[in-house]
């Protein structure tokens, strides 16, 4: 193994700022856009409840499964385009530089299809050894199924621990409460707070992904 450090990133709120919807909320809304009025209202209500933090992982996953039954690759690309409008390629310069020293992984409660499309659009998908989250499978009869690889926040720590066995050190970079177990499990946990909300976490906090990556580089260098 050439690299002795693994850096695990969350996706939503970490690789891009949530403003006002995260990738899965956007996909739910996109899937309902051509549905009836009642369906759209129910989807908006579910998204609003998630934004308020009123759904735990299990409740949201059940709602997400229901509201993405008609999802397809075109909708994945549409949401990806919206996400790309929230970032600038320069935001990922330090990440590219850091890739010469570390292996990267995405460990998220989010959707692998969306993460893949986002990384590919930025031209950085080859920097990551893998993506762990939930995967949507599209069939010819236009029915979407879901395969879950990360079963909630605590499971993110399990995935990191399993991957980290092959490395001398692990670093985890996230943005909020659902990342805490993974951050605690890593040798170094960092928070990205794009909007400067000032939430109090027991981890060093940065206003950009770029700054968090620079801190990770210092840690690897022993500074």
Secondary structure by P-SEA (a helix, b strand, c coil): ccccbbbbbbccccccccccccaaaaaaaaaaccccaaaaaaaaaaaaaaaaccccaaaaaaaaaaaaccccaaaaaaaaaaaaaacccccaaaaaaacccbbbbbbccccaaaaaaaaaaacccccccccccbbbbbccccbbbbbbccccaaaaaaaaaaaaccccbbbbbbccccaaaaaaaccbbbbbbcccccccccccccccaaaaaaaaaaaaacc
